[in-house]
Amino acid sequence: MFSGIDEVDWASMEHAYGPADDVPELLRGLASADPAEREAALDGMYGAVHHQGDVYACTLACIPFLFELVVDPGVQDRGGIVELLTSIGGFDLDEDDEAEIDEDEIEGAANYAMAAAAVTAGAGVFFELIADEDPGVRLAAPLALATLHRHPVRVLALLRERLPVEPDEEVRLALVEAAGRVALRHRPLAERVGKWLGLLAERAGSPGLRLAALAQLARCSPDGLPGDVVPVVSGLLREMRSAPEESGDGGEHTPPGGIAAREDDEPEPGPDTTPEAEPVDPDPVAPVETGRGEHVATPTLVGQLRSLSAQENAGRGAPWAADLLRTLHVGLDDRVGDRTALLADQLRSPDRRQRIDAVRMSGGLIRAWRGPYEELVALVGEQLSDPEPRLAEAASHVLEELFGLAAPAADALAARLAADPGSWVRTWASGPPGLSSTVKALARLGDARAVPALAGALELPQVAHDVGFAVGHLGATARPLAGALRRRLAEVELDECAYDRASPLLAGLTALRAGEAAPEVLRVLRGAPEYRGEWLRTAALRALGAFGPAAREAIPELRALVRRPGTASATEAAEALWAVSGDADEVLPVLIEGLQSDQVHDRRAAAVALGALGPRAAVVAPRLRGLLAHEELWLRVDAAIALWEVSGRTRETVGALLTAWEQNRHVRVRVAECLARMGPVPEGSAAAHVLRSELVSVRRHNAMDGGYGSHDIHEDEKLLALCRQALRGTGKGSTS
């Protein structure tokens, strides 16, 4: 084994953390008899040699040696190596990807292509591994074949042949998943795979296998799903809960074997002429399990992931059920009604783990898709009273992100809050404390029952960093907190930690427009330290601007700050001075100067401030009009809105805003705010068409694959409300 490994010039190559001269040691570690050493080596491969899915020259040099390892029956935990090879070789570049590659990315793209070619060339070994004695190898081999082998028809035939004789339930599920992957990568085969999956879903002896077939059917051939998919899946889940844990001897799985053996239900094609594979997303994350034997605890990423998985799945008879349900939900996609009904059924399950999974999947559904969620949210709220802490915590985290949509769970949130005052604030080993999810969820509803928790948080030695934001959502309901906010602000030492201590207090006072706190805010403005002083002054100026005429004592200080035109602080001070004094002539020159700044951020701030002056700033209309062609989209949007505010002219403004709407979905809330303020959008206009199209879309405008923001749902619901408002016409003008 490893013939020629010392002849490779590893030191001339690099991986994610420097020279690759340690790679031979990692490769030998994968073959070690010591399980801890094997795991550490695998962790090193993912952490350095294949870091976050990257392919380096040393990654390419490893491929022949990794193949040597996977075919050697004396090597343990080979399943993890099969998964590593699948990840290294499973990245495809399509024509669009290639068109977007710049010069700096050419070498990386070439490495991906060479890795795919090298691993695919050796993928024939996975045919043998699919019947390996090691169940961990058999678990990894089907997906490797589906992802890497050039002849998908042969792969499908092998998967079907193997299913009736495979003794391990989890491996059987992997065979079905691999069939779905083949169908996704080779669309001409989707119909054939769909027929087979449909038969499995009807006739397989194992409820888990029937559920796996339904999940893959949803992904690759959703039209083949039964019309009553929700009750079918619910019945399978009940059957899985009530059935004894399957033995894995394969004896009860004759029906799937019968289906797999029936080659007369569809003709076998001639030579494999399937088109080139479609792109497949790589999976750069190290697998949670690298084999099927006992593993020792190690301080590696792989070890930590495995430990977390073991904790999560402890006591589960079918730990893979959650993955199957997630796959099913992905396949159901925009069928929000079916997905909601299925999750509602899961949330009523007597199985707490199933409810934990359902809570988390409910969050994912609501985050990405619009729909009527009152019943689902109420059921999530019911989990708050469960004695299982993971279930209650998962529910509170989901509700925290829902803002107004959490209303059906308001009473449940309030009950949880009252039952455990000690959980109002969370502390961490490092960083400032923060409000609990339950407090934030209730505050974001504007529910007065959150006020006692915020009052308690303001009495702690260190104020939670997010108190101010919570106060902002409560509005006038939180007015009783103004005194405590003011008192705590007066106590803040103006040292290097001043920003962290003062910013949540300033945010709260700003939200309450508590003008009586002007002396305390002025103290902060005048004494801001050098470290983060600019941020602190910005927060103080926003507070003074929010106070308006109640902060008249700040006028001399604000006038002094505006005498430095062209700077961000001058623009911010001018904006505050206008709000406090109402003297447009005094601030207009400063804002015009800011509009000419070299910094886009400063120009945007000046445009917004000029818009607040309205017709008093009509003289800047030509300058704002000139910015409508600027290369920075957000500046174009701010300039267009300001142009309407100072001139009242809508035609060119609306045109610029609708163009930006189509170019970047993230500007839509800002655009809709302006359209709503303009007034009734004429029927049949371009603006009306855009707004109505948004309202009928089921997908949230800011939904992302693979990531999300904590305010995404709130922003999307705000967009919908603004679109309806603009069409109803409750603004002050007209878009005609």
C-alpha positions, -999 to +999 in steps of 0.1 A: +000+000+000+010+036-007+036+026-033+052+058-045+038+080-018+073+092-008+082+101-044+055+127-045+068+162-039+043+171-012+063+199+002+060+218-031+022+218-027-001+236-003-034+230+014-057+253+034-031+257+062+002+258+044+027+233+030+012+199+023+042+179+036+019+165+064-004+148+039+014+114+038+010+112+075-027+118+072-031+092+045-012+066+066-034+076+096-065+066+076-051+031+076-041+030+113-054+003+136-060+030+162-096+044+158-086+077+173-058+081+148-081+072+119-106+098+130-079+125+135-066+117+100-100+120+084-106+153+103-073+165+088-083+156+053-115+175+055-100+204+075-069+210+053-067+189+022-104+192+012-111+223+033-147+234+028-149+214-004-118+230-020-096+210-042-058+217-042-029+201-060-023+179-029-060+168-030-055+156-065-023+138-055-042+120-027-068+104-050-049+072-060-039+065-024-075+070-012-086+044-038-060+020-025-075+024+010-111+018+000-104-015-017-083-029+011-105-050+033-080-047+061-086-010+065-113-001+089-138+028+086-135+027+048-170+042+045-156+075+056-130+073+028-157+065+002-176+096+013-144+117+011-138+105-025-174+112-033-170+148-020-137+154-038-150+141-072-186+151-070-184+187-081-195+195-117-191+228-135-218+236-160-215+261-188-229+289-167-203+283-140-175+282-165-187+316-180-185+332-146-149+321-137-124+349-136-087+347-139-081+342-102-104+312-102-091+294-133-067+272-113-093+262-088-118+254-115-092+232-133-086+213-100-123+206-096-125+193-132-094+171-128-107+158-095-140+149-110-123+131-139-098+112-117-125+100-092-150+092-119-123+071-138-119+049-107-156+048-098-159+012-110-146+000-077-178+011-060-196-016-078-177-042-058-180-022-026-218-022-027-217-058-014-187-053+010-188-070+044-185-037+061-220-021+064-204+014+066-188+008+032-221-005+018-238+026+032-215+050+014-211+031-019-246+037-034-243+075-033-208+073-046-220+053-076-250+076-082-227+107-080-196+096-098-202+067-122-205+075-159-232+048-167-263+056-147-284+028-163-259+002-150-259+019-116-297+018-114-297-019-123-273-027-095-293-007-070-324-026-078-306-059-077-290-052-044-321-040-026-338-074-020-307-090-006-293-061+015-297-070+052-292-036+067-322-012+068-302+020+067-282+007+037-315-001+020-325+035+024-292+046+009-299+025-021-332+042-026-316+076-021-290+068-047-317+060-072-332+094-066-298+110-071-294+093-104-328+106-115-319+141-105-286+140-123-299+123-154-334+136-161-342+112-190-342+085-164-365+102-140-397+086-153-382+051-150-369+057-115-402+073-106-421+041-116-399+020-095-401+043-065-439+044-068-440+006-066-417+006-036-439+032-019-469+010-024-455-025-017-423-024+003-426-044+035-408-018+057-426+015+065-392+032+065-384+020+030-419+031+018-412+065+034-378+067+017-394+059-017-419+087-012-392+111-002-372+104-034-403+104-055-410+139-042-376+150-053-373+135-087-408+128-099-433+147-077-462+141-101-460+105-092-468+111-055-502+098-043-529+124-040-533+115-004-496+119+004-502+135+038-523+107+053-501+081+037-469+096+053-487+101+086-497+064+086-462+054+079-449+074+108-474+058+131-465+024+118-428+032+125-435+043+160-456+012+169-434-014+152-405-030+170-371-019+159-362-037+127-337-064+131-318-058+099-319-094+088-337-085+057-363-113+061-393-091+061-383-072+029-393-097+003-418-073-014-392-048-023-371-076-037-400-088-058-404-053-072-367-049-079-366-082-097-395-074-120-377-062-151-409-066-172-425-035-158-403-014-181-381-022-211-343-022-205-327+003-227-299-004-252-265+012-250-262+039-224-267+072-242-277+093-213-267+129-216-239+143-195-247+146-158-263+177-145-244+196-119-246+183-083-240+204-053-209+192-035-211+183+002-180+199+017-190+191+053-174+161+069-199+133+074-213+127+108-206+090+106-176+075+089-184+039+096-207+016+114-186+003+143-179+017+177-160+050+178-140+066+204-145+102+214-119+125+199-115+163+200-119+166+162-146+182+141-157+148+129-157+135+165-178+165+177-203+161+149-206+124+156-210+131+193-238+157+186-255+132+163-253+105+189-269+128+215-296+138+191-305+103+181-301+086+215-330+062+220-344+066+185-356+034+168-353+051+134-328+080+136-329+084+098-366+092+098-360+129+102-337+130+072-363+112+051-390+137+062-367+166+054-361+152+019-398+148+015-404+184+024-377+195-001-394+175-028-429+189-019-414+223-024-442+249-029-470+225-019-474+246+013-508+231+022-495+195+021-464+204+040-483+223+067-507+195+072-479+170+074-461+191+100-492+196+120-497+159+122-460+155+133-465+182+160-493+161+175-472+130+176-466+114+210-429+110+200-411+141+213-382+136+189-405+137+160-420+169+174-385+184+177-379+176+141-413+190+131-407+223+150-374+228+132-389+219+098-418+243+105-393+271+109-377+262+076-411+261+058-424+294+072-390+310+065-391+301+028-428+301+018-458+323+024-490+307+036-517+305+063-497+292+093-521+300+123-527+263+132-491+254+127-478+283+149-503+274+176-490+238+176-454+250+178-465+272+208-479+242+225-444+227+227-433+255+249-448+238+279-432+204+273-408+193+300-383+182+274-359+213+273-348+207+237-383+207+224-393+239+243-361+256+233-365+247+196-401+260+197-390+293+212-363+298+186-387+293+158-413+317+173-386+343+178-381+346+140-418+349+133-425+384+146-462+391+140-469+356+127-462+343+162-495+358+174-513+324+178-486+314+203-487+346+223-504+331+254-481+301+253-451+325+252-464+346+281-470+315+301-435+302+296-421+336+305-441+338+337-431+302+347-394+308+345-382+343+353-346+330+356-345+323+319-353+359+308-316+367+301-290+343+287-253+347+297-223+334+278-187+326+285-177+355+263-196+385+251-225+405+265-257+387+278-287+386+256-325+382+259-339+347+257-358+336+226-391+336+245-386+373+256-377+384+221-406+365+205-431+381+228-416+416+225-416+413+187-454+408+190-457+441+208-471+422+238-470+441+270-464+409+289-427+411+278-422+444+297-415+429+331-387+408+316-371+438+300-374+457+333-356+428+350-329+428+323-323+465+329-315+458+366-288+433+359-251+444+362-246+442+325-275+451+302-285+426+275-272+437+241-306+434+225-328+452+250-331+483+228-343+463+198-370+446+220-381+480+233-384+492+197-409+465+188-430+472+219-433+509+212-454+529+236-461+498+256-425+500+268-428+536+279-425+527+316-389+515+309-377+550+299-367+559+334-345+528+338-330+533+304-321+569+312-307+559+346-285+532+332-272+554+305-262+580+330-242+553+348-222+542+317-185+549+320-172+566+288-142+543+284-133+518+256-164+496+265-188+525+263-203+516+230-212+480+241-228+493+273-245+524+259-258+513+225-287+491+237-298+519+260-296+545+233-316+522+209-343+519+235-345+556+242-346+563+205-375+539+200-394+556+228-386+591+216-378+598+253-368+635+250-364+638+287-332+618+283-315+645+262-290+654+290-278+618+293-275+614+256-256+647+253-231+635+279-224+604+257-221+625+226-196+649+241-176+622+259-174+594+233-140+577+235-118+572+206-124+535+204-157+530+185-164+566+192-178+572+157-204+544+163-213+558+196-218+593+183-240+579+155-262+562+180-264+594+201-273+616+172-301+592+161-315+594+196-314+632+196-331+633+161-358+609+174-364+633+204-371+662+180-379+696+195-377+680+230-339+680+225-335+717+219-307+719+244-286+699+220-288+725+192-254+742+200-237+708+200-253+698+167-244+731+151-207+726+161-208+691+144-223+703+111-194+727+106-174+698+093-192+693+059-186+663+038-181+640+067-205+612+079-208+628+113-217+662+097-245+646+077-258+627+108-256+659+129-275+679+102-302+653+100-306+655+138-305+693+138-333+694+112-354+671+134-347+692+165-348+728+151-368+725+118-343+750+102-338+738+067-316+767+056-291+758+083-287+721+073-292+722+035-256+733+026-242+705+047-264+678+031-256+691-004-219+688+005-226+652+017-243+644-015-209+650-033-189+627-009-165+602-023-181+575-001-213+559-014-225+553+022-222+591+029-240+600-003-268+577+006-271+592+041-272+627+026-299+617+001-321+602+028-317+633+049-325+656+020-357+636+014-367+642+050-366+680+043-392+675+015-400+705-007-377+727+013-349+709-005-363+712-040-331+729-051-313+696-050-337+679-074-312+681-104-284+666-083-306+637-072-318+632-107-282+628-118-277+600-093-304+579-109-278+566-134-252+559-107-236+524-107-245+517-071-280+504-070-288+513-034-277+549-040-300+550-071-329+539-049-322+564-022-318+592-047-350+583-065-370+583-033-355+616-022-362+631-056-399+623-052-399+636-017-384+670-026-401+674-060-433+654-059-426+641-094-433+605-097-428+594-133-390+591-134-389+581-097-412+551-102-394+540-133-361+540-114-376+522-085-392+494-105-359+488-124-342+484-091-370+461-079-362+437-107-325+440-103-322+432-066-349+416-045-334+431-013-344+466-022-381+457-025-391+467+010-376+501+005-392+506-029-426+494-016-424+518+013-421+547-011-449+534-034-472+530-004-465+566+006-471+579-029-507+568-027-530+548-049-511+529-076-532+532-109-548+500-121-530+487-151-498+505-144-464+489-144-462+495-106-496+477-100-484+448-121-452+444-101-470+447-068-497+422-077-471+398-090-453+399-056-486+393-037-494+361-057-459+347-053-457+318-028-420+320-023-407+347+001-388+374-018-357+370+003-357+332+007-322+318+002-310+283-004-285+273+023-288+303+045-312+328+061-314+359+082-331+363+115-354+390+102-362+375+068-398+365+077-405+399+092-391+418+062-411+396+038-444+401+057-436+438+058-432+438+020-466+421+016-483+446+038-467+475+019-477+461-014-514+458-003-512+493+012-498+508-021-526+491-041-553+503-016-540+538-018-537+552+017-507+574+009-505+611+002-499+613-035-503+594-067-479+574-089-495+585-121 
